[in-house]
Structure formats: structure tokens, C-alpha cells
């Protein structure tokens, strides 16, 4: 228990240091978002600590109960002596009687755990069999939306560059731009983000390190690798080309970024379930 409490104190101290660092990076426009994130981190850590203490107390209680139920050799001999005093006739039978075999509580506990794991697997299998075909449902919904809007998806290779390749196709079709490539689009998006970092910093929180990722570090990776682009890059590209970018998706209203700007709208479609590699963007061309 003392080791767990010591670890909890250290984790709390580390978190407070991280929260202090995050708040120091906050500006007037990002303070609300960062404070909300800090509160969420503190609540998550507190909940984790409470759960660990409860589990530790439960294990301690189970261990104590097991110890009370076990019979030691000394206790068994004492019982035999008492029986001998009460009934000398049965003394020989009592001494020669086989010692009651102890229960192997550790083995029982493991068997119980294995049975529970197997039950969970079987239940998960039954639930999976009853789940709807999300890929089919998504594709049907997108097909209906495209028919209604007189659009058709243009397939883009799912290689990490899909967002930028889709935007490139749209720029060619709707802005008559043929002087760009996906690497230039990555650079343009990252340049805009660096020049307007106050608009993007609150969204660069790293869930693994519980720290805000630096804008330079983030854009360097986005600019020089095949890292998947998302909403931040869509906003940066819409601003860079002074045009709206709309994203059609299943089950949600049409999402439009930079609405009301001057140049023609670029039209994309977003898939969550249809591709083996995960999330994907395609370009939408007019029928």
C-alpha cells in the first residue's frame, strides 16, 4: 500500500508540473481550451488512483479471508488432541485418519479467471456477429448523398497523402491549377499553420505524453513525411487558397470550412469504415 501511495504522490506531482507548463504556454485565445484539458487530466488521474486503491483493498481482503480458511498442521494436531480427550476410543482412528487436503486457492483463482476470460471472448464473438456491416452502411449512405448532390467520388490512393491528393484533384478541377503537387500542398498548409499558430496550438495536445506538441515539431513531421492529414490541414489549405472546403460524410451534416470565401468550393468525401488502413479522403467530382 505504501509503495502505491508513494507512486500516486509522484504521479500527482508530475501531472501538476505538466499542467503548470501547459498553462504557461496558454494565450488569451487558448486559455479556455487548455484549462479544460488540464481539468480533464486531473480528473482522469484521480479516478485512476481511486480505482487502484479499491482494487488493492479488495485483494488484501481476499488474502485475509483465504488465510482464515486455511488449516495449519499445528491447528490440526490441536484438534486431534482435543478429540482424544473427549473420546479416547476414537483416538487411534483420529490419528490414522488422512489429513484433509488443502484447497489450492491460487489454482482455483486462475481457473476462475480463465473461465471469465473465455466467457468474455464468447460474448464478444456473439456481439460481433450481431453488429451491423458498418462499411456497407457507410457506402450506401455516401452513395445516396452523392446522387442527391450530383457528385461522384474519385478514388485516391490510401497511402497517407489522401487528403492532399484529394485537394490537389479538386484544385485541378475547380481552380484550374496544374502547377502544384502533394508535397507543395503539405508545405503550404504547414507554412500557414506556423504563421497563425495561435489558431492551432490548442489542438496539438499529445494524449500519450499529456503535453502540448510544439507547432514546429508538428509541422515538420507533417511536411516531411506521409503523415495522415486531417481537419487542421483542411482549415490551413482553405485559408491558403481563399476558398471553402466541404467534407461529405456518412451520418453527419455537410462540414464546410472557411465558408463564404471568394474562390470556388473544393469538395471532399470522408470515409471512416470503408478502407482497411482506416480513415480516408476521396475527391468529389461533378457528375
C-alpha positions in Angstrom: 0.0 0.0 0.0 2.8 2.4 0.9 4.5 1.8 -2.5 1.2 2.6 -4.3 0.7 5.7 -2.3 4.2 6.9 -3.0 3.7 6.3 -6.7 0.4 8.2 -6.6 2.1 11.2 -4.9 4.8 11.1 -7.7 2.2 10.9 -10.5 0.3 13.8 -8.9 3.4 15.9 -8.7 4.4 15.1 -12.3 0.9 16.0 -13.5 0.9 19.3 -11.6 4.3 20.2 -13.3 2.9 19.4 -16.7 -0.3 21.4 -16.0 1.8 24.3 -14.9 3.8 24.1 -18.1 0.7 23.9 -20.3 -0.9 26.9 -18.6 2.3 28.9 -19.1 2.0 28.3 -22.8 -1.6 29.4 -22.9 -2.6 32.7 -24.5 -5.7 34.7 -24.2 -7.3 32.8 -27.1 -6.2 29.3 -26.0 -6.6 29.6 -22.2 -10.1 28.2 -22.0 -9.3 25.1 -24.1 -6.1 24.4 -22.1 -7.8 24.9 -18.7 -10.5 22.4 -19.8 -7.8 19.9 -20.9 -6.0 20.3 -17.5 -9.1 19.7 -15.6 -9.8 16.6 -17.6 -6.3 15.2 -17.0 -6.6 15.8 -13.2 -10.0 14.1 -13.1 -8.7 11.1 -15.1 -5.6 10.6 -12.8 -7.7 10.9 -9.6 -10.2 8.3 -11.0 -7.3 6.0 -11.8 -5.8 6.4 -8.3 -9.2 5.7 -6.6 -9.6 2.5 -8.7 -6.2 1.3 -7.9 -6.7 1.8 -4.1 -10.1 0.0 -4.3 -8.5 -3.0 -6.1 -5.6 -3.1 -3.6 -8.0 -3.1 -0.7 -10.1 -5.9 -2.3 -7.0 -8.1 -2.9 -6.0 -7.5 0.7 -9.4 -8.6 1.9 -9.4 -11.7 -0.3 -6.0 -12.6 1.0 -7.1 -12.2 4.6 -10.1 -14.4 4.0 -8.1 -17.1 2.4 -5.6 -17.1 5.4 -8.5 -17.6 7.8 -9.9 -20.5 5.9 -6.6 -22.4 5.7 -5.8 -25.1 8.4 -2.2 -25.3 9.6 -0.6 -28.6 10.8 -0.4 -27.2 14.3 -4.1 -26.4 14.4 -4.9 -29.9 13.0 -2.8 -31.6 15.8 -4.6 -29.4 18.4 -7.9 -30.6 17.1 -6.8 -34.2 17.3 -5.6 -33.8 20.9 -9.0 -32.3 21.9 -10.8 -35.1 20.1 -8.6 -37.6 22.0 -9.5 -36.1 25.4 -13.2 -36.2 24.6 -13.2 -39.7 23.1 -10.2 -42.0 23.9 -11.9 -44.8 22.0 -11.6 -43.0 18.7 -8.0 -41.7 19.2 -6.4 -44.3 17.0 -8.8 -43.7 14.2 -8.3 -39.9 14.5 -4.5 -40.2 14.3 -4.6 -42.6 11.4 -7.2 -40.6 9.5 -5.9 -38.9 6.4 -5.2 -35.2 6.7 -7.7 -33.1 4.9 -6.2 -31.9 1.6 -5.8 -28.2 1.5 -7.6 -26.2 -1.2 -5.2 -24.8 -3.8 -6.7 -21.3 -3.8 -4.2 -19.9 -6.3 -5.1 -22.6 -8.8 -8.8 -22.0 -8.2 -8.3 -18.3 -8.7 -6.5 -18.8 -12.0 -9.2 -21.3 -13.2 -11.9 -18.8 -12.3 -10.0 -16.0 -14.2 -9.6 -18.2 -17.3 -13.2 -19.1 -17.3 -14.1 -15.4 -17.1 -11.8 -14.5 -20.0 -13.3 -17.3 -22.1 -16.8 -16.0 -21.2 -15.9 -12.5 -22.3 -14.4 -13.8 -25.6 -17.5 -15.8 -26.3 -19.8 -12.8 -25.5 -17.6 -10.5 -27.7 -17.9 -13.0 -30.5 -21.7 -13.1 -30.2 -21.8 -9.3 -30.2 -19.6 -9.0 -33.2 -21.8 -11.4 -35.1 -24.8 -9.2 -34.4 -23.0 -5.9 -35.3 -24.2 -4.2 -38.5 -22.0 -4.0 -41.5 -20.6 -0.5 -41.0 -18.7 -0.5 -44.2 -21.8 -1.3 -46.3 -23.9 1.1 -44.4 -21.4 3.9 -44.8 -21.0 3.3 -48.5 -24.8 3.2 -49.1 -25.3 6.5 -47.2 -22.5 8.2 -49.2 -23.8 6.9 -52.5 -27.2 8.4 -51.7 -25.7 11.8 -50.7 -23.6 11.9 -53.9 -26.7 11.0 -56.0 -28.6 13.8 -54.4 -25.8 16.4 -54.9 -25.0 15.1 -58.4 -21.4 14.2 -57.4 -19.3 11.1 -57.8 -16.2 10.0 -55.7 -12.9 10.0 -57.5 -10.7 7.3 -55.9 -7.5 8.5 -54.3 -4.7 6.1 -53.2 -4.9 5.4 -49.5 -1.2 6.0 -48.7 -1.2 8.7 -46.1 -1.3 11.5 -48.7 -5.0 11.0 -49.4 -6.2 14.4 -48.1 -3.6 16.4 -50.0 -4.1 14.3 -53.2 -7.8 14.9 -53.0 -7.4 18.6 -52.6 -4.9 18.6 -55.5 -7.5 16.9 -57.7 -10.1 19.5 -56.6 -7.7 22.4 -57.3 -7.2 21.0 -60.8 -10.9 20.5 -61.5 -12.3 23.7 -59.9 -9.5 26.2 -59.8 -7.7 25.2 -63.0 -4.4 24.7 -61.0 -1.9 22.3 -62.6 1.3 23.8 -61.1 1.2 22.0 -57.7 1.9 18.6 -56.2 1.0 17.0 -52.8 4.4 17.9 -51.3 3.8 21.6 -52.1 0.4 21.4 -50.6 1.9 19.9 -47.4 4.3 22.8 -47.3 1.6 25.5 -47.9 -0.6 24.1 -45.1 2.3 23.9 -42.7 3.5 27.4 -43.5 0.0 28.8 -42.8 -0.1 26.9 -39.5 3.3 28.3 -38.4 2.3 31.8 -39.4 -1.1 31.5 -37.5 0.0 29.2 -34.7 -2.4 30.7 -32.1 -5.3 29.2 -34.1 -3.9 25.7 -34.0 -1.9 25.3 -30.7 -4.9 24.2 -28.6 -5.5 21.2 -30.9 -1.9 19.9 -30.7 -2.3 18.1 -27.4 -0.4 14.7 -27.3 -2.6 12.2 -25.4 0.4 9.9 -24.8 2.8 12.4 -23.3 0.0 14.6 -21.8 1.8 17.7 -23.2 1.1 20.2 -25.9 3.1 19.4 -29.0 5.1 22.3 -30.4 3.8 23.7 -33.7 7.3 23.5 -35.3 7.7 19.8 -34.3 4.1 19.0 -35.6 4.5 20.8 -38.9 8.0 19.4 -39.6 6.6 15.9 -39.4 3.5 16.8 -41.4 5.7 18.5 -44.1 8.4 15.9 -44.5 6.6 12.5 -44.0 3.4 10.7 -45.3 1.6 11.5 -42.0 -2.2 11.5 -42.5 -3.7 15.0 -42.7 -7.0 15.9 -41.1 -9.1 18.9 -40.0 -6.2 21.2 -39.1 -4.7 20.8 -42.6 -8.1 21.3 -44.3 -8.5 24.6 -42.5 -5.0 25.7 -43.4 -5.4 24.8 -47.0 -8.8 26.5 -47.2 -7.3 29.7 -45.8 -4.2 29.4 -48.1 -6.4 29.2 -51.3 -9.1 31.5 -50.0 -11.9 29.1 -50.7 -14.4 26.9 -48.8 -13.6 23.2 -48.4 -16.6 20.9 -47.8 -16.4 17.4 -46.5 -19.3 15.0 -47.1 -19.5 12.1 -44.6 -22.0 9.4 -43.6 -24.4 10.2 -40.7 -23.4 13.9 -40.3 -24.3 17.2 -41.9 -22.1 18.5 -44.6 -19.0 20.0 -42.9 -17.8 23.3 -44.6 -14.6 25.1 -43.6 -13.9 28.7 -44.4 -17.4 29.2 -45.7 -18.1 32.4 -47.5 -14.7 33.0 -49.0 -14.2 34.1 -52.6 -13.0 31.2 -54.7 -14.9 28.1 -55.8 -15.6 25.4 -53.1 -13.4 22.3 -53.0 -15.4 19.1 -52.3 -14.1 16.1 -50.5 -15.7 12.9 -49.1 -14.5 11.3 -45.8 -14.7 7.5 -45.1 -14.3 6.0 -41.6 -15.1 2.3 -42.2 -14.6 1.6 -45.8 -10.8 1.2 -46.0 -8.6 -1.3 -44.3 -6.0 1.2 -43.4 -8.5 3.4 -41.6 -9.8 6.9 -42.2 -9.6 8.1 -45.8 -10.4 11.1 -48.1 -11.5 11.0 -51.7 -12.2 13.8 -54.2 -15.7 14.6 -55.3 -16.2 15.4 -59.0 -19.4 16.7 -60.6 -21.4 14.0 -62.5 
